[in-house]
Amino acid sequence: MLALPSVARLQTLSPVARAELRQLLLELRGDAQVRADDCWRRHKAPMAAYWKVVSVYAGHVARVLR
């Protein structure tokens, strides 16, 4: 993910914008984790996998914004 050109553009954002976007992504990550767990308990593995991936990607992008 770090090699993507669009990720490099994130580094050019102002510190305030980066902090806001990072917080939003961390909230998205948490929401997606909850949905993944719920889908897994309800035996909906494809949707659980989808939400898990959303969670992971959101977490990775949030780390880039540190």
PQR file of N, CA, C, O and H, with PARSE charges and radii, in Angstrom:
ATOM      1  N   MET A   1       0.825  -1.180   0.000 -0.4000 1.5000
ATOM      2  CA  MET A   1       0.000   0.000   0.000 -0.0000 2.0000
ATOM      3  C   MET A   1       0.871   1.246   0.000  0.5500 1.7000
ATOM      4  O   MET A   1       0.510   2.249  -0.615 -0.5500 1.4000
ATOM      5  N   LEU A   2       1.994   1.201   0.668 -0.4000 1.5000
ATOM      6  CA  LEU A   2       2.855   2.375   0.774 -0.0000 2.0000
ATOM      7  C   LEU A   2       3.413   2.819  -0.576  0.5500 1.7000
ATOM      8  O   LEU A   2       3.797   3.979  -0.724 -0.5500 1.4000
ATOM      9  H   LEU A   2       2.287   0.387   1.168  0.4000 1.0000
ATOM     10  N   ALA A   3       3.466   1.924  -1.561 -0.4000 1.5000
ATOM     11  CA  ALA A   3       4.027   2.254  -2.865 -0.0000 2.0000
ATOM     12  C   ALA A   3       3.025   2.926  -3.796  0.5500 1.7000
ATOM     13  O   ALA A   3       3.405   3.385  -4.873 -0.5500 1.4000
ATOM     14  H   ALA A   3       3.154   0.982  -1.440  0.4000 1.0000
ATOM     15  N   LEU A   4       1.771   2.993  -3.412 -0.4000 1.5000
ATOM     16  CA  LEU A   4       0.764   3.596  -4.278 -0.0000 2.0000
ATOM     17  C   LEU A   4       0.944   5.111  -4.346  0.5500 1.7000
ATOM     18  O   LEU A   4       1.182   5.754  -3.323 -0.5500 1.4000
ATOM     19  H   LEU A   4       1.462   2.620  -2.537  0.4000 1.0000
ATOM     20  N   PRO A   5       0.831   5.687  -5.552 -0.5600 1.5000
ATOM     21  CA  PRO A   5       0.998   7.138  -5.695  0.2800 2.0000
ATOM     22  C   PRO A   5      -0.008   7.944  -4.866  0.5500 1.7000
ATOM     23  O   PRO A   5       0.332   9.002  -4.337 -0.5500 1.4000
ATOM     24  N   SER A   6      -1.212   7.458  -4.757 -0.4000 1.5000
ATOM     25  CA  SER A   6      -2.219   8.208  -3.996 -0.0000 2.0000
ATOM     26  C   SER A   6      -1.886   8.255  -2.509  0.5500 1.7000
ATOM     27  O   SER A   6      -2.281   9.195  -1.820 -0.5500 1.4000
ATOM     28  H   SER A   6      -1.487   6.598  -5.187  0.4000 1.0000
ATOM     29  N   VAL A   7      -1.177   7.272  -2.013 -0.4000 1.5000
ATOM     30  CA  VAL A   7      -0.768   7.288  -0.604 -0.0000 2.0000
ATOM     31  C   VAL A   7       0.254   8.401  -0.382  0.5500 1.7000
ATOM     32  O   VAL A   7       0.242   9.056   0.660 -0.5500 1.4000
ATOM     33  H   VAL A   7      -0.856   6.508  -2.572  0.4000 1.0000
ATOM     34  N   ALA A   8       1.128   8.613  -1.347 -0.4000 1.5000
ATOM     35  CA  ALA A   8       2.112   9.691  -1.226 -0.0000 2.0000
ATOM     36  C   ALA A   8       1.414  11.045  -1.161  0.5500 1.7000
ATOM     37  O   ALA A   8       1.898  11.960  -0.494 -0.5500 1.4000
ATOM     38  H   ALA A   8       1.138   8.080  -2.193  0.4000 1.0000
ATOM     39  N   ARG A   9       0.296  11.178  -1.837 -0.4000 1.5000
ATOM     40  CA  ARG A   9      -0.459  12.442  -1.798 -0.0000 2.0000
ATOM     41  C   ARG A   9      -1.018  12.705  -0.404  0.5500 1.7000
ATOM     42  O   ARG A   9      -1.196  13.860  -0.016 -0.5500 1.4000
ATOM     43  H   ARG A   9      -0.097  10.435  -2.378  0.4000 1.0000
ATOM     44  N   LEU A  10      -1.294  11.655   0.342 -0.4000 1.5000
ATOM     45  CA  LEU A  10      -1.804  11.842   1.704 -0.0000 2.0000
ATOM     46  C   LEU A  10      -0.791  12.570   2.574  0.5500 1.7000
ATOM     47  O   LEU A  10      -1.161  13.311   3.486 -0.5500 1.4000
ATOM     48  H   LEU A  10      -1.149  10.717   0.027  0.4000 1.0000
ATOM     49  N   GLN A  11       0.472  12.359   2.291 -0.4000 1.5000
ATOM     50  CA  GLN A  11       1.524  13.002   3.080 -0.0000 2.0000
ATOM     51  C   GLN A  11       1.548  14.517   2.876  0.5500 1.7000
ATOM     52  O   GLN A  11       2.106  15.245   3.697 -0.5500 1.4000
ATOM     53  H   GLN A  11       0.772  11.758   1.551  0.4000 1.0000
ATOM     54  N   THR A  12       0.945  14.992   1.785 -0.4000 1.5000
ATOM     55  CA  THR A  12       0.960  16.428   1.493 -0.0000 2.0000
ATOM     56  C   THR A  12      -0.180  17.185   2.176  0.5500 1.7000
ATOM     57  O   THR A  12      -0.225  18.414   2.125 -0.5500 1.4000
ATOM     58  H   THR A  12       0.492  14.401   1.118  0.4000 1.0000
ATOM     59  N   LEU A  13      -1.099  16.459   2.815 -0.4000 1.5000
ATOM     60  CA  LEU A  13      -2.205  17.120   3.506 -0.0000 2.0000
ATOM     61  C   LEU A  13      -1.694  17.875   4.730  0.5500 1.7000
ATOM     62  O   LEU A  13      -0.653  17.539   5.294 -0.5500 1.4000
ATOM     63  H   LEU A  13      -1.062  15.460   2.858  0.4000 1.0000
ATOM     64  N   SER A  14      -2.429  18.878   5.122 -0.4000 1.5000
ATOM     65  CA  SER A  14      -2.060  19.633   6.327 -0.0000 2.0000
ATOM     66  C   SER A  14      -2.160  18.716   7.551  0.5500 1.7000
ATOM     67  O   SER A  14      -2.902  17.734   7.523 -0.5500 1.4000
ATOM     68  H   SER A  14      -3.275  19.152   4.664  0.4000 1.0000
ATOM     69  N   PRO A  15      -1.435  19.019   8.605 -0.5600 1.5000
ATOM     70  CA  PRO A  15      -1.499  18.189   9.812  0.2800 2.0000
ATOM     71  C   PRO A  15      -2.917  18.064  10.372  0.5500 1.7000
ATOM     72  O   PRO A  15      -3.296  17.003  10.869 -0.5500 1.4000
ATOM     73  N   VAL A  16      -3.695  19.137  10.294 -0.4000 1.5000
ATOM     74  CA  VAL A  16      -5.066  19.089  10.806 -0.0000 2.0000
ATOM     75  C   VAL A  16      -5.913  18.147   9.960  0.5500 1.7000
ATOM     76  O   VAL A  16      -6.664  17.331  10.494 -0.5500 1.4000
ATOM     77  H   VAL A  16      -3.386  19.998   9.891  0.4000 1.0000
ATOM     78  N   ALA A  17      -5.791  18.261   8.648 -0.4000 1.5000
ATOM     79  CA  ALA A  17      -6.560  17.391   7.756 -0.0000 2.0000
ATOM     80  C   ALA A  17      -6.155  15.933   7.943  0.5500 1.7000
ATOM     81  O   ALA A  17      -7.007  15.044   7.952 -0.5500 1.4000
ATOM     82  H   ALA A  17      -5.181  18.924   8.214  0.4000 1.0000
ATOM     83  N   ARG A  18      -4.866  15.692   8.092 -0.4000 1.5000
ATOM     84  CA  ARG A  18      -4.389  14.321   8.312 -0.0000 2.0000
ATOM     85  C   ARG A  18      -4.936  13.754   9.615  0.5500 1.7000
ATOM     86  O   ARG A  18      -5.335  12.590   9.664 -0.5500 1.4000
ATOM     87  H   ARG A  18      -4.174  16.414   8.085  0.4000 1.0000
ATOM     88  N   ALA A  19      -4.959  14.557  10.660 -0.4000 1.5000
ATOM     89  CA  ALA A  19      -5.471  14.089  11.950 -0.0000 2.0000
ATOM     90  C   ALA A  19      -6.961  13.763  11.859  0.5500 1.7000
ATOM     91  O   ALA A  19      -7.412  12.746  12.384 -0.5500 1.4000
ATOM     92  H   ALA A  19      -4.635  15.502  10.621  0.4000 1.0000
ATOM     93  N   GLU A  20      -7.717  14.627  11.195 -0.4000 1.5000
ATOM     94  CA  GLU A  20      -9.161  14.386  11.040 -0.0000 2.0000
ATOM     95  C   GLU A  20      -9.417  13.131  10.219  0.5500 1.7000
ATOM     96  O   GLU A  20     -10.249  12.304  10.589 -0.5500 1.4000
ATOM     97  H   GLU A  20      -7.351  15.453  10.768  0.4000 1.0000
ATOM     98  N   LEU A  21      -8.704  12.986   9.107 -0.4000 1.5000
ATOM     99  CA  LEU A  21      -8.878  11.812   8.254 -0.0000 2.0000
ATOM    100  C   LEU A  21      -8.464  10.548   8.982  0.5500 1.7000
ATOM    101  O   LEU A  21      -9.117   9.512   8.856 -0.5500 1.4000
ATOM    102  H   LEU A  21      -8.027  13.659   8.806  0.4000 1.0000
ATOM    103  N   ARG A  22      -7.383  10.626   9.743 -0.4000 1.5000
ATOM    104  CA  ARG A  22      -6.924   9.460  10.510 -0.0000 2.0000
ATOM    105  C   ARG A  22      -7.983   9.036  11.528  0.5500 1.7000
ATOM    106  O   ARG A  22      -8.261   7.846  11.680 -0.5500 1.4000
ATOM    107  H   ARG A  22      -6.852  11.468   9.846  0.4000 1.0000
ATOM    108  N   GLN A  23      -8.569  10.006  12.220 -0.4000 1.5000
ATOM    109  CA  GLN A  23      -9.612   9.689  13.202 -0.0000 2.0000
ATOM    110  C   GLN A  23     -10.819   9.045  12.525  0.5500 1.7000
ATOM    111  O   GLN A  23     -11.378   8.074  13.034 -0.5500 1.4000
ATOM    112  H   GLN A  23      -8.344  10.972  12.096  0.4000 1.0000
ATOM    113  N   LEU A  24     -11.214   9.584  11.390 -0.4000 1.5000
ATOM    114  CA  LEU A  24     -12.331   9.024  10.645 -0.0000 2.0000
ATOM    115  C   LEU A  24     -12.045   7.582  10.227  0.5500 1.7000
ATOM    116  O   LEU A  24     -12.911   6.715  10.343 -0.5500 1.4000
ATOM    117  H   LEU A  24     -10.760  10.373  10.977  0.4000 1.0000
ATOM    118  N   LEU A  25     -10.833   7.328   9.743 -0.4000 1.5000
ATOM    119  CA  LEU A  25     -10.466   5.980   9.312 -0.0000 2.0000
ATOM    120  C   LEU A  25     -10.423   4.995  10.489  0.5500 1.7000
ATOM    121  O   LEU A  25     -10.799   3.832  10.344 -0.5500 1.4000
ATOM    122  H   LEU A  25     -10.129   8.032   9.650  0.4000 1.0000
ATOM    123  N   LEU A  26      -9.970   5.461  11.636 -0.4000 1.5000
ATOM    124  CA  LEU A  26      -9.950   4.589  12.810 -0.0000 2.0000
ATOM    125  C   LEU A  26     -11.370   4.251  13.268  0.5500 1.7000
ATOM    126  O   LEU A  26     -11.631   3.136  13.720 -0.5500 1.4000
ATOM    127  H   LEU A  26      -9.664   6.405  11.755  0.4000 1.0000
ATOM    128  N   GLU A  27     -12.287   5.221  13.148 -0.4000 1.5000
ATOM    129  CA  GLU A  27     -13.690   4.941  13.464 -0.0000 2.0000
ATOM    130  C   GLU A  27     -14.276   3.952  12.463  0.5500 1.7000
ATOM    131  O   GLU A  27     -15.008   3.038  12.842 -0.5500 1.4000
ATOM    132  H   GLU A  27     -12.074   6.126  12.781  0.4000 1.0000
ATOM    133  N   LEU A  28     -13.954   4.136  11.193 -0.4000 1.5000
ATOM    134  CA  LEU A  28     -14.400   3.211  10.152 -0.0000 2.0000
ATOM    135  C   LEU A  28     -13.875   1.805  10.430  0.5500 1.7000
ATOM    136  O   LEU A  28     -14.592   0.815  10.285 -0.5500 1.4000
ATOM    137  H   LEU A  28     -13.359   4.879  10.885  0.4000 1.0000
ATOM    138  N   ARG A  29     -12.613   1.742  10.832 -0.4000 1.5000
ATOM    139  CA  ARG A  29     -11.991   0.451  11.160 -0.0000 2.0000
ATOM    140  C   ARG A  29     -12.762  -0.251  12.286  0.5500 1.7000
ATOM    141  O   ARG A  29     -13.065  -1.440  12.196 -0.5500 1.4000
ATOM    142  H   ARG A  29     -12.030   2.545  10.950  0.4000 1.0000
ATOM    143  N   GLY A  30     -13.067   0.493  13.327 -0.4000 1.5000
ATOM    144  CA  GLY A  30     -13.798  -0.090  14.452 -0.0000 2.0000
ATOM    145  C   GLY A  30     -15.185  -0.554  14.060  0.5500 1.7000
ATOM    146  O   GLY A  30     -15.609  -1.644  14.445 -0.5500 1.4000
ATOM    147  H   GLY A  30     -12.821   1.459  13.400  0.4000 1.0000
ATOM    148  N   ASP A  31     -15.903   0.269  13.290 -0.4000 1.5000
ATOM    149  CA  ASP A  31     -17.241  -0.110  12.835 -0.0000 2.0000
ATOM    150  C   ASP A  31     -17.187  -1.364  11.968  0.5500 1.7000
ATOM    151  O   ASP A  31     -18.022  -2.258  12.107 -0.5500 1.4000
ATOM    152  H   ASP A  31     -15.559   1.154  12.977  0.4000 1.0000
ATOM    153  N   ALA A  32     -16.212  -1.426  11.085 -0.4000 1.5000
ATOM    154  CA  ALA A  32     -16.081  -2.582  10.198 -0.0000 2.0000
ATOM    155  C   ALA A  32     -15.740  -3.846  10.987  0.5500 1.7000
ATOM    156  O   ALA A  32     -16.214  -4.932  10.652 -0.5500 1.4000
ATOM    157  H   ALA A  32     -15.534  -0.700  10.972  0.4000 1.0000
ATOM    158  N   GLN A  33     -14.928  -3.714  12.022 -0.4000 1.5000
ATOM    159  CA  GLN A  33     -14.601  -4.878  12.858 -0.0000 2.0000
ATOM    160  C   GLN A  33     -15.844  -5.415  13.551  0.5500 1.7000
ATOM    161  O   GLN A  33     -16.037  -6.629  13.632 -0.5500 1.4000
ATOM    162  H   GLN A  33     -14.543  -2.832  12.294  0.4000 1.0000
ATOM    163  N   VAL A  34     -16.685  -4.522  14.048 -0.4000 1.5000
ATOM    164  CA  VAL A  34     -17.925  -4.938  14.707 -0.0000 2.0000
ATOM    165  C   VAL A  34     -18.819  -5.676  13.703  0.5500 1.7000
ATOM    166  O   VAL A  34     -19.385  -6.724  14.015 -0.5500 1.4000
ATOM    167  H   VAL A  34     -16.528  -3.537  13.982  0.4000 1.0000
ATOM    168  N   ARG A  35     -18.937  -5.118  12.504 -0.4000 1.5000
ATOM    169  CA  ARG A  35     -19.769  -5.768  11.482 -0.0000 2.0000
ATOM    170  C   ARG A  35     -19.205  -7.128  11.091  0.5500 1.7000
ATOM    171  O   ARG A  35     -19.959  -8.080  10.892 -0.5500 1.4000
ATOM    172  H   ARG A  35     -18.477  -4.267  12.251  0.4000 1.0000
ATOM    173  N   ALA A  36     -17.887  -7.223  10.981 -0.4000 1.5000
ATOM    174  CA  ALA A  36     -17.263  -8.499  10.634 -0.0000 2.0000
ATOM    175  C   ALA A  36     -17.561  -9.546  11.703  0.5500 1.7000
ATOM    176  O   ALA A  36     -17.912 -10.682  11.383 -0.5500 1.4000
ATOM    177  H   ALA A  36     -17.275  -6.449  11.143  0.4000 1.0000
ATOM    178  N   ASP A  37     -17.425  -9.169  12.953 -0.4000 1.5000
ATOM    179  CA  ASP A  37     -17.709 -10.103  14.045 -0.0000 2.0000
ATOM    180  C   ASP A  37     -19.169 -10.536  14.038  0.5500 1.7000
ATOM    181  O   ASP A  37     -19.478 -11.711  14.240 -0.5500 1.4000
ATOM    182  H   ASP A  37     -17.141  -8.246  13.213  0.4000 1.0000
ATOM    183  N   ASP A  38     -20.067  -9.578  13.804 -0.4000 1.5000
ATOM    184  CA  ASP A  38     -21.496  -9.894  13.759 -0.0000 2.0000
ATOM    185  C   ASP A  38     -21.810 -10.853  12.611  0.5500 1.7000
ATOM    186  O   ASP A  38     -22.550 -11.820  12.794 -0.5500 1.4000
ATOM    187  H   ASP A  38     -19.816  -8.624  13.640  0.4000 1.0000
ATOM    188  N   CYS A  39     -21.259 -10.594  11.452 -0.4000 1.5000
ATOM    189  CA  CYS A  39     -21.495 -11.475  10.303 -0.0000 2.0000
ATOM    190  C   CYS A  39     -20.941 -12.873  10.564  0.5500 1.7000
ATOM    191  O   CYS A  39     -21.558 -13.871  10.191 -0.5500 1.4000
ATOM    192  H   CYS A  39     -20.658  -9.809  11.304  0.4000 1.0000
ATOM    193  N   TRP A  40     -19.783 -12.940  11.201 -0.4000 1.5000
ATOM    194  CA  TRP A  40     -19.186 -14.240  11.492 -0.0000 2.0000
ATOM    195  C   TRP A  40     -20.078 -15.046  12.443  0.5500 1.7000
ATOM    196  O   TRP A  40     -20.276 -16.246  12.249 -0.5500 1.4000
ATOM    197  H   TRP A  40     -19.282 -12.129  11.504  0.4000 1.0000
ATOM    198  N   ARG A  41     -20.615 -14.378  13.475 -0.4000 1.5000
ATOM    199  CA  ARG A  41     -21.510 -15.063  14.418 -0.0000 2.0000
ATOM    200  C   ARG A  41     -22.785 -15.538  13.738  0.5500 1.7000
ATOM    201  O   ARG A  41     -23.358 -16.555  14.131 -0.5500 1.4000
ATOM    202  H   ARG A  41     -20.454 -13.404  13.633  0.4000 1.0000
ATOM    203  N   ARG A  42     -23.235 -14.806  12.715 -0.4000 1.5000
ATOM    204  CA  ARG A  42     -24.469 -15.159  12.003 -0.0000 2.0000
ATOM    205  C   ARG A  42     -24.196 -16.100  10.833  0.5500 1.7000
ATOM    206  O   ARG A  42     -25.077 -16.347  10.010 -0.5500 1.4000
ATOM    207  H   ARG A  42     -22.770 -13.980  12.396  0.4000 1.0000
ATOM    208  N   HIS A  43     -22.954 -16.632  10.762 -0.4000 1.5000
ATOM    209  CA  HIS A  43     -22.564 -17.606   9.730 -0.0000 2.0000
ATOM    210  C   HIS A  43     -22.660 -17.031   8.321  0.5500 1.7000
ATOM    211  O   HIS A  43     -23.071 -17.719   7.386 -0.5500 1.4000
ATOM    212  H   HIS A  43     -22.238 -16.432  11.431  0.4000 1.0000
ATOM    213  N   LYS A  44     -22.282 -15.782   8.182 -0.4000 1.5000
ATOM    214  CA  LYS A  44     -22.252 -15.126   6.877 -0.0000 2.0000
ATOM    215  C   LYS A  44     -20.793 -14.810   6.561  0.5500 1.7000
ATOM    216  O   LYS A  44     -20.363 -13.656   6.572 -0.5500 1.4000
ATOM    217  H   LYS A  44     -21.948 -15.223   8.941  0.4000 1.0000
ATOM    218  N   ALA A  45     -20.046 -15.884   6.277 -0.4000 1.5000
ATOM    219  CA  ALA A  45     -18.602 -15.765   6.096 -0.0000 2.0000
ATOM    220  C   ALA A  45     -18.187 -14.806   4.978  0.5500 1.7000
ATOM    221  O   ALA A  45     -17.239 -14.045   5.174 -0.5500 1.4000
ATOM    222  H   ALA A  45     -20.395 -16.821   6.268  0.4000 1.0000
ATOM    223  N   PRO A  46     -18.849 -14.802   3.813 -0.5600 1.5000
ATOM    224  CA  PRO A  46     -18.410 -13.857   2.775  0.2800 2.0000
ATOM    225  C   PRO A  46     -18.513 -12.394   3.224  0.5500 1.7000
ATOM    226  O   PRO A  46     -17.614 -11.601   2.944 -0.5500 1.4000
ATOM    227  N   MET A  47     -19.581 -12.036   3.906 -0.4000 1.5000
ATOM    228  CA  MET A  47     -19.721 -10.663   4.380 -0.0000 2.0000
ATOM    229  C   MET A  47     -18.749 -10.380   5.529  0.5500 1.7000
ATOM    230  O   MET A  47     -18.242  -9.264   5.651 -0.5500 1.4000
ATOM    231  H   MET A  47     -20.311 -12.681   4.133  0.4000 1.0000
ATOM    232  N   ALA A  48     -18.491 -11.376   6.362 -0.4000 1.5000
ATOM    233  CA  ALA A  48     -17.511 -11.207   7.436 -0.0000 2.0000
ATOM    234  C   ALA A  48     -16.133 -10.919   6.835  0.5500 1.7000
ATOM    235  O   ALA A  48     -15.405 -10.056   7.325 -0.5500 1.4000
ATOM    236  H   ALA A  48     -18.903 -12.282   6.263  0.4000 1.0000
ATOM    237  N   ALA A  49     -15.782 -11.644   5.775 -0.4000 1.5000
ATOM    238  CA  ALA A  49     -14.495 -11.423   5.113 -0.0000 2.0000
ATOM    239  C   ALA A  49     -14.441 -10.023   4.502  0.5500 1.7000
ATOM    240  O   ALA A  49     -13.424  -9.335   4.600 -0.5500 1.4000
ATOM    241  H   ALA A  49     -16.373 -12.345   5.376  0.4000 1.0000
ATOM    242  N   TYR A  50     -15.535  -9.609   3.876 -0.4000 1.5000
ATOM    243  CA  TYR A  50     -15.595  -8.273   3.279 -0.0000 2.0000
ATOM    244  C   TYR A  50     -15.332  -7.200   4.330  0.5500 1.7000
ATOM    245  O   TYR A  50     -14.483  -6.330   4.135 -0.5500 1.4000
ATOM    246  H   TYR A  50     -16.361 -10.167   3.796  0.4000 1.0000
ATOM    247  N   TRP A  51     -16.061  -7.260   5.446 -0.4000 1.5000
ATOM    248  CA  TRP A  51     -15.908  -6.233   6.478 -0.0000 2.0000
ATOM    249  C   TRP A  51     -14.534  -6.304   7.136  0.5500 1.7000
ATOM    250  O   TRP A  51     -13.993  -5.279   7.550 -0.5500 1.4000
ATOM    251  H   TRP A  51     -16.750  -7.966   5.605  0.4000 1.0000
ATOM    252  N   LYS A  52     -13.974  -7.491   7.236 -0.4000 1.5000
ATOM    253  CA  LYS A  52     -12.624  -7.614   7.797 -0.0000 2.0000
ATOM    254  C   LYS A  52     -11.616  -6.903   6.899  0.5500 1.7000
ATOM    255  O   LYS A  52     -10.715  -6.220   7.387 -0.5500 1.4000
ATOM    256  H   LYS A  52     -14.414  -8.323   6.900  0.4000 1.0000
ATOM    257  N   VAL A  53     -11.771  -7.065   5.589 -0.4000 1.5000
ATOM    258  CA  VAL A  53     -10.875  -6.395   4.644 -0.0000 2.0000
ATOM    259  C   VAL A  53     -11.034  -4.878   4.738  0.5500 1.7000
ATOM    260  O   VAL A  53     -10.041  -4.151   4.720 -0.5500 1.4000
ATOM    261  H   VAL A  53     -12.503  -7.619   5.193  0.4000 1.0000
ATOM    262  N   VAL A  54     -12.268  -4.397   4.838 -0.4000 1.5000
ATOM    263  CA  VAL A  54     -12.503  -2.960   5.005 -0.0000 2.0000
ATOM    264  C   VAL A  54     -11.769  -2.467   6.251  0.5500 1.7000
ATOM    265  O   VAL A  54     -11.128  -1.416   6.235 -0.5500 1.4000
ATOM    266  H   VAL A  54     -13.074  -4.988   4.853  0.4000 1.0000
ATOM    267  N   SER A  55     -11.873  -3.228   7.311 -0.4000 1.5000
ATOM    268  CA  SER A  55     -11.224  -2.866   8.565 -0.0000 2.0000
ATOM    269  C   SER A  55      -9.700  -2.788   8.412  0.5500 1.7000
ATOM    270  O   SER A  55      -9.068  -1.843   8.884 -0.5500 1.4000
ATOM    271  H   SER A  55     -12.394  -4.082   7.325  0.4000 1.0000
ATOM    272  N   VAL A  56      -9.134  -3.772   7.761 -0.4000 1.5000
ATOM    273  CA  VAL A  56      -7.676  -3.821   7.601 -0.0000 2.0000
ATOM    274  C   VAL A  56      -7.184  -2.662   6.742  0.5500 1.7000
ATOM    275  O   VAL A  56      -6.221  -1.986   7.103 -0.5500 1.4000
ATOM    276  H   VAL A  56      -9.647  -4.540   7.378  0.4000 1.0000
ATOM    277  N   TYR A  57      -7.835  -2.431   5.618 -0.4000 1.5000
ATOM    278  CA  TYR A  57      -7.411  -1.330   4.747 -0.0000 2.0000
ATOM    279  C   TYR A  57      -7.548   0.018   5.440  0.5500 1.7000
ATOM    280  O   TYR A  57      -6.661   0.863   5.322 -0.5500 1.4000
ATOM    281  H   TYR A  57      -8.618  -2.980   5.324  0.4000 1.0000
ATOM    282  N   ALA A  58      -8.626   0.227   6.148 -0.4000 1.5000
ATOM    283  CA  ALA A  58      -8.811   1.493   6.865 -0.0000 2.0000
ATOM    284  C   ALA A  58      -7.704   1.670   7.903  0.5500 1.7000
ATOM    285  O   ALA A  58      -7.181   2.771   8.077 -0.5500 1.4000
ATOM    286  H   ALA A  58      -9.346  -0.460   6.243  0.4000 1.0000
ATOM    287  N   GLY A  59      -7.353   0.592   8.586 -0.4000 1.5000
ATOM    288  CA  GLY A  59      -6.271   0.658   9.569 -0.0000 2.0000
ATOM    289  C   GLY A  59      -4.922   0.960   8.934  0.5500 1.7000
ATOM    290  O   GLY A  59      -4.128   1.724   9.483 -0.5500 1.4000
ATOM    291  H   GLY A  59      -7.778  -0.302   8.444  0.4000 1.0000
ATOM    292  N   HIS A  60      -4.664   0.361   7.777 -0.4000 1.5000
ATOM    293  CA  HIS A  60      -3.397   0.615   7.098 -0.0000 2.0000
ATOM    294  C   HIS A  60      -3.274   2.066   6.636  0.5500 1.7000
ATOM    295  O   HIS A  60      -2.222   2.685   6.796 -0.5500 1.4000
ATOM    296  H   HIS A  60      -5.309  -0.259   7.331  0.4000 1.0000
ATOM    297  N   VAL A  61      -4.336   2.600   6.072 -0.4000 1.5000
ATOM    298  CA  VAL A  61      -4.302   3.987   5.619 -0.0000 2.0000
ATOM    299  C   VAL A  61      -4.172   4.920   6.823  0.5500 1.7000
ATOM    300  O   VAL A  61      -3.473   5.931   6.749 -0.5500 1.4000
ATOM    301  H   VAL A  61      -5.191   2.098   5.943  0.4000 1.0000
ATOM    302  N   ALA A  62      -4.834   4.592   7.920 -0.4000 1.5000
ATOM    303  CA  ALA A  62      -4.718   5.417   9.123 -0.0000 2.0000
ATOM    304  C   ALA A  62      -3.273   5.441   9.621  0.5500 1.7000
ATOM    305  O   ALA A  62      -2.797   6.473  10.093 -0.5500 1.4000
ATOM    306  H   ALA A  62      -5.402   3.771   7.980  0.4000 1.0000
ATOM    307  N   ARG A  63      -2.588   4.331   9.522 -0.4000 1.5000
ATOM    308  CA  ARG A  63      -1.185   4.288   9.954 -0.0000 2.0000
ATOM    309  C   ARG A  63      -0.297   5.160   9.079  0.5500 1.7000
ATOM    310  O   ARG A  63       0.661   5.762   9.564 -0.5500 1.4000
ATOM    311  H   ARG A  63      -2.974   3.492   9.138  0.4000 1.0000
ATOM    312  N   VAL A  64      -0.616   5.228   7.791 -0.4000 1.5000
ATOM    313  CA  VAL A  64       0.146   6.072   6.888 -0.0000 2.0000
ATOM    314  C   VAL A  64       0.037   7.538   7.302  0.5500 1.7000
ATOM    315  O   VAL A  64       0.968   8.315   7.089 -0.5500 1.4000
ATOM    316  H   VAL A  64      -1.394   4.738   7.397  0.4000 1.0000
ATOM    317  N   LEU A  65      -1.078   7.912   7.883 -0.4000 1.5000
ATOM    318  CA  LEU A  65      -1.340   9.309   8.241 -0.0000 2.0000
ATOM    319  C   LEU A  65      -0.725   9.726   9.573  0.5500 1.7000
ATOM    320  O   LEU A  65      -0.887  10.878   9.975 -0.5500 1.4000
ATOM    321  H   LEU A  65      -1.835   7.281   8.056  0.4000 1.0000
ATOM    322  N   ARG A  66      -0.043   8.856  10.253 -0.4000 1.5000
ATOM    323  CA  ARG A  66       0.572   9.222  11.538 -0.0000 2.0000
ATOM    324  C   ARG A  66       1.552  10.338  11.402  0.5500 1.7000
ATOM    325  O   ARG A  66       2.151  10.758  12.392 -0.5500 1.4000
ATOM    326  H   ARG A  66       0.089   7.920   9.927  0.4000 1.0000
TER
END
